[in-house]
């Protein structure tokens, strides 16, 4: 398919999604990607209907036997891609018609850019957050397949482009937290992964550092970055972010204490 499209002079665009138990999110995500020339889903052992839903929507699905972390897993997915351009997207993110049209125009423009950032608009328990450092939250998600890779970070990975990076204007919508139970689950999971990442980088943990980093996260998000402008939910978000940072450094401290005691 790609060869025929390239022969016709149109660059091809493929979407990459890594998944695990994303049956709730995946259908809406895939619906916004119907215009893509291919959709690659790399699953890491879902126990729900994620794989079946992806295949029913026409995606090419592969399943990995282990979980190496977000960066390495996305590099595995990148190796499966065949199109000229790659759109990396999470199952809880949405591409609407305006963003899809802008992506197609960007890759067809012939510009020197090998990647594009786009603003991401994220929701928190039913409210889109436009302050507190959550918006515009420009993320590099569109890039030439042969000109980029993901960092090897196990969490909060980044796209590393070898060339100029442009900017898109339309929002990538992020349905990040449906309810507060999901917030708590992610705080727990991401603080554990973040502690391991900090430890690997040689950062030191302590209870004092945990308190200081947590307090700074709240002040920065709620006051300096205008989180209060999002009303009561802005306060809830700032407190959640502060707790996540606090837990990350507490877990780092406890991890290093346990290692030192052995």
Secondary structure as GFF3:
##gff-version 3
##sequence-region A 1 262
A	DSSP	alpha_helix	2	7	.	.	.	ID=ss1
A	DSSP	beta_strand	13	19	.	.	.	ID=ss2
A	DSSP	alpha_helix	23	31	.	.	.	ID=ss3
A	DSSP	beta_strand	38	43	.	.	.	ID=ss4
A	DSSP	alpha_helix	50	56	.	.	.	ID=ss5
A	DSSP	beta_strand	60	63	.	.	.	ID=ss6
A	DSSP	alpha_helix	70	80	.	.	.	ID=ss7
A	DSSP	beta_strand	85	88	.	.	.	ID=ss8
A	DSSP	beta_strand	93	94	.	.	.	ID=ss9
A	DSSP	alpha_helix	97	108	.	.	.	ID=ss10
A	DSSP	beta_strand	115	118	.	.	.	ID=ss11
A	DSSP	beta_strand	120	124	.	.	.	ID=ss12
A	DSSP	beta_strand	127	129	.	.	.	ID=ss13
A	DSSP	beta_strand	139	144	.	.	.	ID=ss14
A	DSSP	three_ten_helix	145	147	.	.	.	ID=ss15
A	DSSP	beta_strand	148	150	.	.	.	ID=ss16
A	DSSP	beta_strand	159	161	.	.	.	ID=ss17
A	DSSP	beta_strand	165	167	.	.	.	ID=ss18
A	DSSP	beta_strand	172	177	.	.	.	ID=ss19
A	DSSP	alpha_helix	180	200	.	.	.	ID=ss20
A	DSSP	alpha_helix	207	218	.	.	.	ID=ss21
A	DSSP	pi_helix	219	224	.	.	.	ID=ss22
A	DSSP	three_ten_helix	227	230	.	.	.	ID=ss23
A	DSSP	alpha_helix	231	260	.	.	.	ID=ss24
###
